[in-house]
């Protein structure tokens, strides 16, 4: 798993940054995902942090994946249990919930499975 930490961090950092930017140019939907301004800012910031961690070190990348995994797991649980509005901060739909759950699981398996 250790070999996956940096590549996954770079891929997620880039994907979240692009999704955050692209979301500002859509009308509330990005493919099948519901987005709004707050959601876009969260993606953009988490993506930029991921790119910074990727450029920094293996340890920074591992911490990024751990924290992102935990945060996305919490958001997925809230999304599955509460539906559309996450703590009155941003809107999500079922596609978002499954994506957040998948990102969380992947991040947690890779980060905790890397050992150090």
VOZAZA-775822 format. One line per 4 residues: for each residue x, y, z of N, C-alpha, C, CB. Coordinates in Angstrom, 3 decimals. Glycine has a CB too. Layout:
BEGIN
X:Y:Z:X:Y:Z:X:Y:Z:X:Y:Z ~ ...
***
This chain:
BEGIN
0.811:-1.211:0.000:0.000:0.000:0.000:0.847:1.265:0.000:-0.918:0.004:1.195 ~ 2.048:1.155:0.548:2.910:2.321:0.664:3.169:2.976:-0.694:4.228:1.928:1.311 ~ 3.259:2.157:-1.747:3.517:2.686:-3.090:2.323:3.437:-3.666:3.898:1.560:-4.023 ~ 1.154:3.268:-3.087:-0.053:3.919:-3.594:-0.326:5.281:-2.969:-1.230:3.032:-3.365
0.331:5.590:-1.871:0.022:6.809:-1.120:0.209:8.061:-1.976:0.901:6.897:0.128 ~ 1.398:8.247:-2.519:1.666:9.472:-3.295:0.828:9.533:-4.576:3.158:9.557:-3.651 ~ 0.762:8.449:-5.376:-0.058:8.541:-6.588:-1.526:8.838:-6.299:0.045:7.258:-7.369 ~ -2.090:8.184:-5.280:-3.496:8.437:-4.943:-3.692:9.877:-4.497:-3.970:7.474:-3.840
-2.758:10.396:-3.718:-2.845:11.786:-3.272:-2.826:12.728:-4.474:-1.687:12.122:-2.306 ~ -1.932:12.484:-5.411:-1.854:13.328:-6.602:-3.112:13.248:-7.452:-0.657:12.939:-7.435 ~ -3.622:12.037:-7.639:-4.831:11.854:-8.450:-6.026:12.538:-7.791:-5.125:10.352:-8.657 ~ -6.204:12.313:-6.489:-7.326:12.949:-5.792:-7.170:14.463:-5.748:-7.449:12.400:-4.370
-5.950:14.929:-5.496:-5.718:16.370:-5.482:-6.100:17.010:-6.801:-4.267:16.668:-5.167 ~ -5.656:16.402:-7.896:-5.973:16.936:-9.221:-7.459:16.826:-9.534:-5.168:16.210:-10.288 ~ -8.045:15.660:-9.262:-9.464:15.451:-9.559:-10.361:16.395:-8.760:-9.852:14.006:-9.270 ~ -10.073:16.566:-7.482:-10.897:17.451:-6.659:-10.724:18.916:-7.061:-10.549:17.271:-5.181
-9.511:19.289:-7.432:-9.282:20.664:-7.899:-10.057:20.925:-9.182:-7.778:20.922:-8.127 ~ -9.967:20.009:-10.124:-10.694:20.163:-11.398:-12.199:20.167:-11.154:-10.317:19.027:-12.387 ~ -12.683:19.262:-10.300:-14.119:19.219:-9.998:-14.576:20.509:-9.332:-14.444:18.020:-9.096 ~ -13.755:21.037:-8.436:-14.102:22.298:-7.767:-14.214:23.445:-8.744:-13.073:22.635:-6.710
-13.287:23.521:-9.665:-13.324:24.590:-10.679:-14.485:24.372:-11.635:-11.992:24.650:-11.467 ~ -14.622:23.144:-12.146:-15.684:22.845:-13.115:-17.071:23.092:-12.540:-15.577:21.404:-13.583 ~ -17.231:22.829:-11.259:-18.532:23.016:-10.630:-19.047:24.446:-10.694:-18.461:22.587:-9.211 ~ -18.138:25.413:-10.758:-18.559:26.814:-10.851:-19.131:27.152:-12.223:-17.388:27.733:-10.545
-18.895:26.283:-13.206:-19.358:26.537:-14.568:-20.546:25.677:-14.950:-18.239:26.307:-15.542 ~ -21.187:25.058:-13.973:-22.360:24.234:-14.232:-23.570:24.862:-13.558:-22.144:22.783:-13.732 ~ -24.716:24.320:-13.858:-25.945:24.869:-13.261:-26.478:23.926:-12.189:-27.026:25.108:-14.348 ~ -25.658:23.630:-11.210:-26.109:22.828:-10.088:-25.848:21.339:-10.225:-27.543:23.043:-9.890
-25.445:20.883:-11.413:-25.130:19.470:-11.609:-23.811:19.361:-12.363:-26.271:18.738:-12.380 ~ -22.963:18.486:-11.885:-21.704:18.168:-12.558:-21.767:16.677:-12.849:-20.425:18.555:-11.678 ~ -22.090:16.337:-14.086:-22.420:14.971:-14.483:-23.638:14.552:-13.677:-21.210:13.985:-14.256 ~ -23.527:13.581:-12.793:-24.683:13.149:-11.994:-24.613:13.664:-10.558:-24.777:11.625:-11.987
-23.606:14.484:-10.270:-23.383:14.966:-8.913:-23.969:16.353:-8.723:-21.897:14.979:-8.589 ~ -24.645:16.535:-7.580:-25.213:17.838:-7.254:-24.124:18.718:-6.652:-26.415:17.695:-6.275 ~ -23.998:19.926:-7.161:-22.984:20.844:-6.646:-23.602:22.207:-6.387:-21.802:20.967:-7.629 ~ -22.987:22.934:-5.487:-23.324:24.329:-5.256:-22.020:25.039:-4.918:-24.400:24.496:-4.106
-22.076:26.319:-4.674:-20.847:27.093:-4.465:-20.026:26.561:-3.292:-21.187:28.560:-4.230 ~ -20.676:26.239:-2.179:-19.948:25.729:-1.010:-19.299:24.385:-1.325:-20.894:25.590:0.200 ~ -20.039:23.524:-1.995:-19.528:22.215:-2.391:-18.296:22.389:-3.291:-20.631:21.393:-3.121 ~ -18.370:23.324:-4.216:-17.248:23.589:-5.120:-16.021:24.091:-4.361:-17.655:24.610:-6.182
-16.243:24.967:-3.405:-15.120:25.494:-2.612:-14.477:24.370:-1.801:-15.599:26.635:-1.666 ~ -15.295:23.488:-1.224:-14.763:22.354:-0.456:-13.910:21.472:-1.361:-15.915:21.525:0.180 ~ -14.413:21.167:-2.556:-13.626:20.358:-3.494:-12.344:21.070:-3.893:-14.449:20.032:-4.742 ~ -12.432:22.331:-4.186:-11.256:23.092:-4.613:-10.198:23.141:-3.507:-11.664:24.520:-5.019
-10.605:23.461:-2.309:-9.656:23.550:-1.194:-9.054:22.180:-0.884:-10.348:24.121:0.061 ~ -9.892:21.142:-0.808:-9.355:19.814:-0.502:-8.455:19.315:-1.630:-10.499:18.817:-0.258 ~ -8.751:19.688:-2.856:-7.883:19.327:-3.969:-6.548:20.042:-3.920:-8.566:19.627:-5.271 ~ -6.562:21.326:-3.627:-5.315:22.081:-3.535:-4.455:21.603:-2.369:-5.609:23.568:-3.387
-5.094:21.267:-1.252:-4.343:20.702:-0.121:-3.718:19.373:-0.539:-5.270:20.505:1.124 ~ -4.452:18.574:-1.298:-3.928:17.305:-1.786:-2.736:17.500:-2.710:-5.013:16.535:-2.504 ~ -2.801:18.474:-3.582:-1.667:18.741:-4.471:-0.452:19.219:-3.682:-2.050:19.785:-5.531 ~ -0.691:20.012:-2.656:0.406:20.466:-1.789:1.024:19.278:-1.051:-0.100:21.526:-0.773
0.170:18.397:-0.513:0.675:17.214:0.199:1.458:16.323:-0.753:-0.488:16.418:0.840 ~ 0.948:16.148:-1.958:1.624:15.329:-2.965:3.019:15.881:-3.276:0.781:15.262:-4.253 ~ 3.110:17.193:-3.382:4.389:17.833:-3.694:5.324:17.854:-2.486:4.156:19.256:-4.192 ~ 4.792:17.660:-1.290:5.592:17.777:-0.075:6.352:16.503:0.264:4.711:18.154:1.078
5.645:15.488:0.726:6.337:14.282:1.188:5.371:13.114:1.254:6.984:14.515:2.566 ~ 5.936:11.942:1.443:5.155:10.724:1.639:4.302:10.848:2.903:6.083:9.487:1.729 ~ 4.887:11.378:3.962:4.166:11.528:5.223:2.996:12.505:5.073:5.119:12.007:6.329 ~ 3.226:13.626:4.410:2.149:14.596:4.185:1.037:13.963:3.350:2.694:15.867:3.484
1.412:13.179:2.351:0.417:12.499:1.516:-0.395:11.502:2.331:1.099:11.783:0.344 ~ 0.279:10.758:3.200:-0.422:9.780:4.038:-1.393:10.469:4.988:0.583:8.940:4.835 ~ -0.963:11.558:5.626:-1.852:12.316:6.515:-3.043:12.895:5.757:-1.078:13.442:7.204 ~ -2.793:13.391:4.559:-3.878:13.920:3.725:-4.915:12.833:3.474:-3.327:14.461:2.381
-4.461:11.646:3.073:-5.402:10.563:2.794:-6.167:10.145:4.045:-4.665:9.364:2.212 ~ -5.480:10.093:5.188:-6.166:9.745:6.439:-7.261:10.755:6.767:-5.161:9.667:7.598 ~ -6.895:12.021:6.740:-7.860:13.068:7.104:-8.986:13.167:6.085:-7.157:14.420:7.231 ~ -8.643:13.104:4.803:-9.675:13.157:3.766:-10.616:11.961:3.909:-9.034:13.178:2.352
-10.048:10.791:4.179:-10.873:9.597:4.353:-11.833:9.714:5.515:-10.002:8.394:4.548 ~ -11.348:10.228:6.611:-12.208:10.399:7.791:-13.309:11.422:7.514:-11.371:10.839:9.015 ~ -12.939:12.563:6.955:-13.921:13.616:6.659:-14.954:13.122:5.654:-13.219:14.879:6.117 ~ -14.498:12.473:4.583:-15.436:11.987:3.572:-16.319:10.866:4.124:-14.675:11.496:2.336
-15.795:10.050:5.041:-16.627:9.016:5.664:-17.748:9.650:6.481:-15.770:8.096:6.558 ~ -17.406:10.674:7.238:-18.422:11.384:8.029:-19.462:12.012:7.109:-17.766:12.473:8.917 ~ -19.009:12.648:6.034:-19.942:13.278:5.090:-20.828:12.227:4.432:-19.173:14.074:4.014 ~ -20.262:11.069:4.104:-21.064:10.000:3.501:-22.132:9.501:4.474:-20.160:8.833:3.064
-21.760:9.294:5.723:-22.725:8.837:6.721:-23.839:9.868:6.898:-22.024:8.568:8.069 ~ -23.453:11.131:6.993:-24.460:12.195:7.119:-25.337:12.229:5.884:-23.791:13.571:7.336 ~ -24.723:12.134:4.725:-25.483:12.162:3.474:-26.464:11.014:3.356:-24.545:12.136:2.301 ~ -26.032:9.797:3.694:-26.930:8.647:3.625:-28.057:8.748:4.647:-26.149:7.358:3.843
-27.763:9.320:5.810:-28.777:9.366:6.864:-29.693:10.584:6.767:-28.106:9.352:8.210 ~ -29.172:11.722:6.332:-29.973:12.949:6.314:-30.487:13.319:4.929:-29.164:14.086:6.857 ~ -29.855:12.830:3.900:-30.285:13.196:2.562:-29.677:14.501:2.104:-31.778:13.287:2.505 ~ -30.341:15.157:1.193:-29.887:16.296:0.433:-29.035:17.392:1.023:-30.967:16.884:-0.041
-29.270:17.789:2.241:-28.572:18.945:2.795:-27.663:18.508:3.942:-29.580:20.010:3.280 ~ -26.365:18.739:3.785:-25.404:18.349:4.818:-25.207:19.516:5.771:-24.045:17.910:4.192 ~ -25.798:19.413:6.946:-25.648:20.398:8.026:-25.897:21.829:7.561:-24.261:20.300:8.623 ~ -26.832:21.996:6.659:-27.163:23.311:6.103:-25.962:24.005:5.451:-27.726:24.198:7.196
-24.981:23.215:5.019:-23.796:23.792:4.386:-23.807:23.624:2.876:-22.547:23.165:4.956 ~ -24.126:22.415:2.394:-24.162:22.190:0.947:-25.087:21.028:0.623:-22.745:21.918:0.398 ~ -25.530:20.995:-0.630:-26.460:19.983:-1.099:-25.690:18.813:-1.701:-27.441:20.577:-2.129 ~ -26.209:17.618:-1.458:-25.654:16.412:-2.065:-26.795:15.510:-2.514:-24.719:15.666:-1.073
-26.475:14.561:-3.377:-27.460:13.575:-3.784:-26.884:12.177:-3.570:-27.877:13.784:-5.265 ~ -27.616:11.152:-3.970:-27.174:9.783:-3.715:-25.866:9.470:-4.445:-28.259:8.791:-4.138 ~ -25.682:10.002:-5.631:-24.417:9.787:-6.353:-23.249:10.367:-5.556:-24.474:10.431:-7.769 ~ -23.439:11.545:-4.971:-22.407:12.149:-4.118:-22.094:11.242:-2.927:-22.861:13.543:-3.621
-23.143:10.711:-2.307:-22.951:9.853:-1.139:-22.087:8.643:-1.470:-24.298:9.396:-0.593 ~ -22.393:7.988:-2.578:-21.618:6.808:-2.972:-20.193:7.194:-3.346:-22.295:6.086:-4.148 ~ -20.013:8.316:-4.011:-18.665:8.771:-4.349:-17.876:9.091:-3.078:-18.726:10.011:-5.270 ~ -18.494:9.791:-2.146:-17.825:10.122:-0.880:-17.455:8.847:-0.120:-18.733:11.021:-0.003
-18.356:7.869:-0.099:-18.074:6.604:0.583:-16.913:5.867:-0.085:-19.327:5.714:0.596 ~ -16.892:5.862:-1.410:-15.812:5.203:-2.136:-14.470:5.878:-1.936:-16.134:5.157:-3.597 ~ -14.471:7.210:-1.970:-13.234:7.964:-1.724:-12.757:7.715:-0.294:-13.454:9.491:-1.969 ~ -13.684:7.744:0.656:-13.321:7.517:2.060:-12.703:6.140:2.242:-14.553:7.666:2.969
-13.346:5.121:1.720:-12.837:3.760:1.878:-11.456:3.609:1.246:-13.810:2.752:1.260 ~ -11.297:4.126:0.047:-10.013:4.032:-0.646:-8.922:4.755:0.127:-10.122:4.608:-2.058 ~ -9.207:5.976:0.557:-8.216:6.762:1.308:-7.821:6.072:2.606:-8.763:8.157:1.612 ~ -8.802:5.553:3.329:-8.518:4.922:4.613:-7.747:3.613:4.443:-9.817:4.666:5.368
-8.117:2.819:3.461:-7.397:1.560:3.232:-5.955:1.840:2.844:-8.090:0.721:2.137 ~ -5.751:2.773:1.920:-4.387:3.063:1.463:-3.563:3.718:2.570:-4.419:3.973:0.223 ~ -4.139:4.687:3.271:-3.346:5.404:4.276:-3.024:4.528:5.477:-4.084:6.651:4.737 ~ -4.014:3.823:5.998:-3.742:2.990:7.157:-3.017:1.705:6.766:-5.036:2.661:7.878
-3.197:1.262:5.536:-2.513:0.076:5.066:-1.056:0.303:4.696:-3.231:-0.469:3.901 ~ -0.666:1.575:4.617:0.705:1.874:4.224:1.691:1.647:5.366:0.803:3.305:3.735 ~ 1.192:1.547:6.581:2.050:1.237:7.720:2.841:2.395:8.275:2.979:0.187:7.344 ~ 3.400:3.213:7.414:4.145:4.376:7.907:4.323:5.387:6.816:5.501:3.966:8.459
***
